[in-house]
């Protein structure tokens, strides 16, 4: 019997990825089926179902579950099991009209032009996209990347059970870090861990991230540094660079028996509080008992308050999740304390002043964030040593230096009429 938390809404994981002979037979059958194109977000959701991260889902949601997720965080088709964000597949009207109810279709990723799975279409329905955006993102502003994705969806949703045939390029591109839930659970159990705190990362690991991870290790058996390797919005640091930077920090500054790294293929929705709940759902499937929830978890811009993602855990039914949030206050480096600190521990309220050369000029609190780190790096400005470890800064500087060189090559090619490529 496992010492870890159970999967969400099910006594066991429900991976939908076919393997071996069953996979080959399904691939052969799919060649004769109508193709339904999927966006990158839909593809990543399909892979999450395939590896069992979205247990207990068995396919893309029908209208009742879409409505339940939006309005009450629940799926009527599964006796009201908690679920915070709809997992749906959209299609153009002409595609939907050509498919009969009960027909099997082939699911194709539009970005890689690859067969990803099959689905037996049980339902075709339309939704109120603005309602979904208001409920999930708390805004209908199309400057929000998640809202933009929903509003660009096809007009018809297709629902039905799926069979997953591919994990795309993730296992190869992120070999050594990409993990299925069953693999993470096995690693936790091999170490004898029963309490595991997940640290969600979509940015390189700066000082505040490390501080939160160290706190979690003090109260749990270990920490699971769980990086998103799916698609991000423009301007975010690519996953392969982030993985390298986090590796450098973890390998030198953490006790190896207390930390495990993993990667998952979901695309960010930037849904703030709602996405924090989705992160909790699939981290429970990965075997985590806790999720570290800090400032502006899964947020973007100014759409959410800094601690809305913590508050939402008090607004859902008490038995919705077995996993519990580890709510952390705003953390920073304090020059007066001479260490990392938080709003709960540090009495010094003045903001630190850093000049254009990255030198400290006075004040106490140096507020750290991935947004600020990206800004400093992209503008070629020095990063204060207190922001992150030198190994991390060196890797990120190399990335931005190469990025700048590519831009210069492109501009030069344009200016001279050449055909420079990168």
N, C-alpha and C positions, 0 to 999 in steps of 0.2 A: 504493500500500500504506500502511495506517494506521501511524502512529508510536505509537499508543496501545496499551494492553494489549488483548488480544482479549476478546470476550464470554465469559461463564462457560459452559463445557461445550458450546460451539458455535463454529464459525468465523465466524458472523455473528449479529447480533441476530435474534430471532424475535418481532416484534410480532404480536399476534393481533387487533388492532383493524381492523375492516373500514371502508372508506371508499367514497364515490361510489356507483355503481350497485349494487355488491355489497352495500353496507350497506343500501340502500333495499329491495333484494329480500329480504334476510334479515329486516328489520323487518316487511315485509309477511307473510312466512311465519310469523313468530313470533306473529302475532295468532291463529293457529289452533292454537297449541301449548299444552299444559298449563303452568301457571305453577308455578315453584319459587321460594319466597321466600328471600331471602338476608339475613343479618345485615350490619351495617355493616362488620364485619371481612372477611366473605366478599366483599362488594362491592368493598372496597378491594383485596383480593387479585386479584380479576378484572380491575380496572383496571391493576394492576401487570403482569399477564400481557398485557393489551391493548397497553400501550405498550412492551413488550419488556423491562421491568425485571426480570422473572422468567425471562428466557431461561436454560435451554432448555425450560421447561415449555410444554406445549401444552394444559393443562387441569387440572382438579382431580384430585388423586392417588387411585390405587387402593390397596387394602389393603397390597400388598407394598411399595409406595413409602412409605406411611404408617409401616409397621413399620420399614423401612430407615432412614428419616429419624430416627425416635425412637431406635433402638438403635445404628446405625452411621454416621449422617450420610450415608447414601447412597441412591440410587434404583436398585433392581435393574432396573427397566424401561428404564433408560438406561445400562446397562453400568456401574452403580455410580457415576455422577456424583455428586459431593459436593452435599448439600443438608441444612441444619441444622434446619429447622422444617417440619413437615407443612403443606401448603397444601391444605385440604380443604373440602368443601361438605356440610353436614348437612341433614337433612330429618326431618320428623315421620313416624312410622310409616305413617300413613294416606296421606301424600303419596307415600312410597316404594312402598307397595303398589299404588298406582294407575298406576305407571310401569313399562313393560316394558323389559327389557334391549334396547338398540339404539334405543330411542325418543328422539326429539328433544324437548327441553323449552325453555321460555322462562325466563330467569333475571331475577327482579324484585328490586329493592332495596326493602326494607320501609320504610325511613325516608323515601324520596322518592317511593315508589310509581311507580317508573319502570322501563321495560325496559332491562336492561343488557347482555344477550347471550343466546346460545343454547348448548345443550350436547347432545351425543349421549351418552346414558347407557350406558356400557360395563360398569359394575359397581355393585352395591349391597352394602354391607357394614357390619358393626358393629365398634366399636373398644372398647378398654379405656381409658376417659377418664382414669382415675387413673394408668395407666401413662404416657399422653402427658404429663400434668402433672408427674409425677415426673421424666421424662426431660428435658422442655423447660424447665420452670420450677423444677425441683429442690424442689418443694413441692406438696402437695395442699390447702394452706390456701386456702379460698375467699375470704379477705380479700384475696388477691392478685388484681388485676384481670384478669390473663391466665388464671389458673385458673378464675375465675368464668365467663369467656366460654366456655371449653371445657366446663365442667360444665353450662352452660345449653344446649349444642348439642342438636339433635335426636338421636334414638337411631340413625339410619341415615346413613351417608355415601354420597353419590352421586359417581361418578367418570366422567370422560370428557373428550374434546376440546371446547374451547369456541371460539365466535366472539364477539368483543367488539364491542358496538355503541355504547357510550357511555363517556365519561370523567366523567360526572356534571357537577357544577357547577365542578369544579376549574379548567379552562382560563379560565372567565370570572371567577370570584371571585378567582383568583390570577394574573390576566393579568400578564405581565412577569416572573414568577418560576417559575410552573409549567413544568416541562420534561420532555419525553420523553428517553430515553437518546440517541437519534439526534441530538437537538438539542444536548444537552450535548457529545457527542463532536465535533460540527461546530464548536462554539464553542472547544473546546480546540485542535482542529487549526488553526483560523484564527489562533490566537495562537502556533502552533508549539510548544505544550506536549507533552511526551511523558511527564513525571512529574507527576501531579496528586494532591494529598492532599485527601480528603474530610473535612470537619468536620460530623459529625452534630449537628443541633440540634433539640430540642423545647422549649427554654426561650429566653427573650430572652438576647442575647449579653452576658454580664458580663465582667469583667476577665480571668478565667482562660481563657474561651473565646478572647478576642482574643489573649492571650499564646500559646496553643497554635497558633492560626492563623499568627501571625507566625513562630514557630519552624518550622512546616511550610513556609512560603514560603522560608525560608533554605536548606532542603534539597531542595525540589522546584521545578518551574517555576512552579507556582501552586497556590492553594487553592480548592477548590470548597465553598462554604458551602451545605450541602444541608439544607434545612429540611423537617421533616415538616409537611405541611398536612392530613393525615388526622385521624381522631378521636383525642382524648386522654381521659384519665380526668378525673373531676370535680375541680375545683380547679386544674388546669393553666391557664396563660394561653392564651387563644384564638389560633389561628394568625394571624389578621389583625392582631392587636395585636403579636404577636412579629415578624411580617414588617416592620411599620412601625418597630419599635425597632431591629432589626438593620440595616435600611436606613440609619437615622440614623447608626449607628456606622461602618458600612462606607464610606459616602460621604465621611466626614470624616477617618477615621483609617487608611485602607488605600490603598496604591497601586492604582489601578483596573486597571492592566494586569496585576496579579498576583492578582486575585480575581474569581471569578464566583459569582453566587448562583443557586440553583435550589431548586425545591420538588417534593416527591414525595407521592403520595396514600395511602401505606400507613398503616394504623391501628397504633398502638403496641400491642405485646403485653407490654411490660415484662418480657421474658424474660432480661434481663441478659446473661450470657455467650453463650447461644444466639442471642439477638437480635443481638449484636455480629457473629456469624458471618453471619447473614442480611444485615445491613447491608453486610458485606464483599462478599457475593455480588452484590447488586444494584448496589453502587458500582462493581464491576468492569464490570458491564454498562453503566454510565454512562460508562466510560472512565477511571476513577480507578485509579492504580497503588498508592495507599496510603490507609489509613483511620486517622485519628487516634483512638486509643483511650486515653481518660484514666481518671479515677477514676469508678467506678460507672457505666460505660457501659450505658445502656438499663435501668438498675435501678429498683427501687421498694422503699421501706421498708428493712428489714434482711435481706432474703432472700439477698443476695449479698455476698461480700467486696468491698472497694473495688477490687481489681485482678483479680478472677476473670475479667473479660472480656478481660484481657490474657493470662492464663495459658492460656485455652482454645485460643488460637492455637498453642500448643506441644503440644496434645493431639490435634490432628487430623492426618491424613496430610500429609506435607510437600508433596505436589503437588496438594493439594485446591484451592488457590487460586493464581492468579497475583498478585493484589493482596496486598500485605504490610501488616501493622499498623505504625503509628508509635506505639509505646507511650510514654506520657507520665506522669511522676510527679505526685503531688499538688501542685497549684500554689496560690499565695496571694499576697497583698500583704504584704510585710514592712516594718514601720515602721523597723526597724534598718537594713535594706539600702536603704530608700527607693525600692523598686521591686518589680515582680512577681518572684517567685522560685519555686523548687520544693524538695522535700525533698532533692533531689540537690545543690542549689547553696547553700542557705541554712544557715548555722551557728547561727542563733538559734532556739531551740526553744520559747520561751514563747509562750503564746496571747495575742493582743491583747485588751484589755478596752475595750469600747465602752459608753458609758452610754446611758440611755433617750432622750437627745437626739441620738444618733448621733455623739457626740464621743469622740475617742480619749483613753483614760485611762492607757495603759501597755501593756507587753508588745510582742511582735513580730509574730506571724503572724495575719493576718486571713484566715481560711479562707472562700473564696467558693463558693457553690453556688446553683443555681436554687431549691432547696427553701428555703434561708434567705432569698433575695430575695423569694420569694412570701410567706413568713411575715411579713417586715417590712412589706411593702407592704399585705398584707391586714389587718394590725393597725394600720395607720396610723402606724407608727414610722419615724423618719428613717433613711435609708439612707446609710451612710458614703460620702463622695465617692470613696474608693479602690475601692469595690465595682464601679462601672461609670461610664461617661461621663455627664455631666449631661444630654445629649440623650436618652439611653436612660431615665434615671431619670424625666425629665419626662413621657415618653410613658406609662410604666408608672403613674406617679402619676395621670395623667389617667384611665387605665382604671379604677384602683381607686376613685378618687373618684366616677366615674360609677356604678360597681357599687354603692358604698355608698348613693348617692342612690336607685338603683332599689330596693334592699332597704328603705330608709326609706319609699318610696312604697307598696310592697307591704304593709308592716307597718301603715302608717297606714290604708290601705284596709281591711285585715282588722279593725283595732281599731274602726273606726267603722261597720263593716258595709257599706262601699262596695265598688265593683267596680273598684278601681284596677288598671290593667294596665300592663305594661312590655314 
